[in-house]
Amino acid sequence: MQDDQRRSRATEAFFGRRKGKPLREQQVGRMETLLPERKLDLAAEPPAALASLFTVPVERIRLEIGFGGGEHLAHRARSNPQTGFIGVEPFVNSMAKLLAVIETEGLPNIRVYDDDATQLLDWLPAESIDHIDLLYPDPWPKKKHWKRRFVNQANLARFHRVLKPEGRFCFASDIDTYVNWTLLHCRDHGGFVWQAEASADWLTPYDGWPGTRYEAKARREGRSSAYLTFLKR
């Protein structure tokens, strides 16, 4: 099997399909012109200071893996102009949605990557990220598919390497088995300290939380969400 075939299969294991409905003409145009402007080039050496990836001065770097429709990422970028955001989303239709917002609003503090997040994590310099968000990732609810969940020991080791000392990892989900899975994996890793001191701490959304369409769907279907915060030990 060729290396690119192996990488494709590994990538698909985490996030499934790459494309939904055909893109409209304007969306295709943004994917052809705006995406190359904002996409990180992993063929180049990463800069020693990730702030140089942005055209505006930034003081912190925040990574969101699987940003979906981009609502949360765009909201955080608007609210925190001095933070540089890197958003990873391999699903073409979701990337197209975020690019439409970027085209309208500018948001110069956002860079993106449209492929396997593990490639980006391996490219990033050690201790270069202040905050990682993994919000409503694919839960792969069937037990036989749990090995496809993004939270695993290998990826937690990647998180731990790229996070700065006392960097933050935030995980949100409405699937109880995935919440428990994440707590157990972080405990077993040993390099992350869960910040909850009472049940209200992990049932309360994060400060400035805008909500997401996945969260709204979960509530309509009667599922509550958990918001876990870990600090790098």
N, C-alpha and C positions, 0 to 999 in steps of 0.2 A: 504494500500500500504506500502511495506517495505521501510525503510530509504534509502537503496541502490538504489531502483527503483526510489525514488523521486530525489535523487542526479543525477542519470543517465539522467532523463528527463530534469532536470534543466540544466545540462551540455550540452546536445544536443541542448537545446534552443539557446545557444550562438553560437555554431560552427558547427552544422549539423553532417554530417557523419564522422566516425572515420578512415575509411580505403578506399583506392582506389585499384589500381592494386596489385596483389599478390607480395610480396617481393621476391627478388632473394635470393639465398642461403647465399651470403656474407652479405646482409642486415639483414637477420634473425639472423646471427651470431652476428652482432654488437648489435642488439636489445637485444640479450640474455646475452651478456658479457659486452659491453661498456656502454649501457644505465644504468644498475644498478650501475656502478661506478660513473656516472655523475649525476644521478637522486637524487633530494632532498628527504629525508625521512621525510614526514610530520607526521609520527607517533612519531618521536623524538621531544623533546623540541627544539625550535629554539635557536641558540646561541645568547647571548647578543650582540656579535659583529659578523655581518654576514661575515666579512672578513675571519673569521676562517673556513668558508665553502670551501675555496680555498686552493690549495696546494702551491700557490705562493703568495707573499705579494701583497695586493691590497689596494688602498686608497679610492676608491669610489665603489658604488654598483649601477648597472644599470639593470633594468628589461625590457625585451621585451615580450609582450603578443601577441601570434600568429605570430611566426617568419617565417611561410611559408617554403620556401626552405632553409632558413638560410643564404642567401647571405648577408643581412644587418648585422645580428648578428655576423657572422664570420669576416666580414670586420671590424666592430667596435672592436672586440676582438683583431684582429691583430694590429690595429692602436693604441689601448689603452691598452697595456699590464698591466698597473697599475690599471685598472678598472676591477672589478669582474662583470661578466655578468650572469644573470639568464634568460634563455629563456624558455618560455612556449609554447608548441605546442601539442595539443591532436591528430592531424592528423598523423597517423602512418607513412605514406610514407614521409611526410616532416621531421619527426624526423629522419628517416633512412638516409635522404640526409645529414642532419647536422652531424650525427654521422660518416659518411664517411669522411667528412672534418676534424673532430676532430681526427679520427684515422690517417689521413695522416699528419696533421700539429701539432697535440698535443693540442694547445690552452688550456692550463691549467686554464685559467681565465674564462672558461665557465662551468656553471652548468645548468641542465635542469629539467623541470617538464613536464610530458606528460599527464596531465589531466586538470581538470577545473581550470582556473586561479583564480577563486574566492576562491577556497580552499587554494591556495598558499597565496593570499592576506590576508586571515584571519589568516594564520599561522605566517606570518611575524611580527616581533616586530614593535611597533609604531616608527615612525621617523627613519627608518632604511635604506631607499632607497633614492638615490640621483636623480634618473632619471627614468621615465617610458616612454617606447615607445609603442604606439598602431598604427601600420602602415598598412594601407590598410586592416582594419578589414572587415569581411563579412558585406556588407551594408544592407542586407535584404531589397532590394529595394521596395518590395510591401508594401503599407501602412499597410496592415493587419498584416505584420510581423515586423513592427518597434519596437514592444515591445521586440523583440529578439536581438536588437542591444546591443553591450557590453557597450556602453556609456549610463548609466542611473544614477539616483540619488544614488542608493545603491552602485554601483561600483565607482562612483566619491567619495563617502564617504570613501570607502576602500582606494582609491588612496590617499586621503587627510590624512588618518590616518598613512599610511606607509611612505609617503614622509617626508623627512627632511624639516625643515624650508627653504623656498625659493627653494625647490626641483622642478624639471622640469617635466612636462607632455607634450609629443610631440604626435600629432595626424596627420596622413596624409591620404588623401582619394581623389579619383577622382569622387566621387558621391556628387553632390551639396546638395542634401537633407540631407545627413549624415553630411556634413561639417556644414550646418546651424543648424542641430540638436545638434551637439556637442557644438557649440558656445552658443546656448540657454541654454543647460543643465549646462554648466560650469558657465554661468552668473547666472542662478537660484540657483545653489549650493552656490555661494558666496565665496567659499574658493580658487578660482583660478583667476589669473589675466592674461588676454590675452596680449601677448607682442607685437602684431603688432601695428605699428604707421602709416603705409602707406600700400596701396594695394600690393606693391612689396614685403613687408615683409612676407606675407603669401602665395605668389605665387612663392617665391624663395626657392629651396631645402635647407635643413639644411647644415651647414658646414661639409665638408667631406662626403657628401651624395654619396653613390655608385650607387644609383638607385636600383630598384627591378624589378623582372619579371612582377609583377602586374602593376607597373607604365609603363613599356614598352608596355604592352598590351593595357593599357588605351590610350596611345599616338597613337598607331596604329589605334585605334578605334575613334580617334578624341576628346578624353576627356583630359582636363588639370587637374592638381592636385593642391590641397591646402595643405599647411604645417603649422599647427597651433602649437604654443608654449604657454604654460601656466606656470606660476610660482605659487607655493603654497603660499597663503596669510597667 
